[in-house]
Amino acid sequence: MPEGLVYTGIPSAAELAACPGIPSRERTAKGRVAVIECVQEIPCNPCERVCKRGAIKIGERITELPRLDGGLCTGCGVCVALCPGLAITVVDKTYSATEASIDFPYEFLPLPQKGGLVEACGRAGERVCTGRVLAVKKTAAYAGTAVVSIAVPVEFADDVRTMRVLRATEK
């Protein structure tokens, strides 16, 4: 990193464009698929180990960025909660004619309620749009990380990566 620059942890457009874990437009048009926005070469491979279909590959060198084989990925989402970097979401741009669904890891309280409205946010925490909670999954296998699924207008599917629970006064 050049002197004087501070890495924010928010992937840049250039980093995302070079990321081997992002599925093609053709694949996202077919339904649920993992989107792996891992951009730092660090020793990590839980996503590869947990994927029963072999859709995520890191390879011999554990610091390689995960590569997604969109043809093998079913969008099951098992990898979402197990990524220590919270870098994996599952996107379904075919959820409905007007909405996409996005599943993402969520480690804040309070957890949202199914059917509730939330502030759908981008990678930097900025508000993108309003979302509707479809499901909240929290199991022992997820080691404390919940997976929240929200519906958002399909045009925001590539931008929304988290959410903020709205207080009663904000609804």
C-alpha positions, -999 to +999 in steps of 0.1 A: +000+000+000+014+034-009+027+056+020+000+078+035-029+057+024-051+040+049-070+008+039-106+011+050-116-025+045-142-015+020-134-031-014-129-006-042-145-009-076-111-020-090-107-047-064-142-060-070-137-061-107-106-083-103-122-105-077-124-142-088-153-149-065-179-128-083-202-147-106-208-137-142-239-117-152-251-148-171-249-169-139-266-143-117-295-143-142-301-180-134-309-177-097-293-179-063-256-178-063-228-170-039-210-137-043-175-138-028-161-103-023-128-115-007-101-091-020-072-097+005-047-126+001-047-139+037-044-175+049-081-186+050-101-214+035-133-222+055-154-214+024-136-240+003-139-267+030-176-261+037-187-261+000-200-297-006-203-291-043-167-279-048-179-246-062-153-226-042-116-232-048-086-217-032-060-243-041-027-254-027-016-219-017-040-210+012-035-173+006-050-173-028-083-155-033-113-179-035-125-186-070-162-194-076-174-219-102-209-205-108-218-236-127-214-257-095-228-232-070-265-238-060-267-207-037-272-230-007-256-203+015-237-226+039-205-205+032-221-172+042-219-175+080-187-194+080-166-167+063-146-150+091-142-119+069-180-117+063-172-114+026-198-138+012-234-131+003-259-150-017-278-130-044-309-141-062-319-116-090-347-139-100-365-138-067-394-120-083-401-098-113-392-067-093-372-078-063-339-096-056-331-115-024-298-111-007-285-133+022-257-119+042-240-125+076-252-103+104-236-100+138-255-072+154-284-070+179-312-066+178-318-091+150-345-080+126-379-097+125-393-116+095-415-093+075-400-061+090-387-032+070-350-024+072-325+001+058-307-019+031-270-007+031-240-008+008-205-020+015-196+012+034-228+012+055-245+038+034-283+036+029-291+023-005-329+015-002-355+000+020-356-038+023-380-063+036-368-092+059-375-126+044-358-148+070-333-148+098-313-180+103-293-185+134-280-220+142-253-235+163-234-244+132-231-207+124-210-200+155-229-169+166-233-153+131-269-150+119-277-150+082-304-125+072-322-126+039-339-095+026-358-085-005-348-053-023-356-038-057-336-058-082-317-027-095-300-025-061-289-062-059-253-055-067-250-027-042-268-040-010-245-060+013-259-054+048-287-037+066-297-016+096-327-023+118-350+006+118-362+020+151-399+024+156-396+062+151-378+057+117-404+034+101 
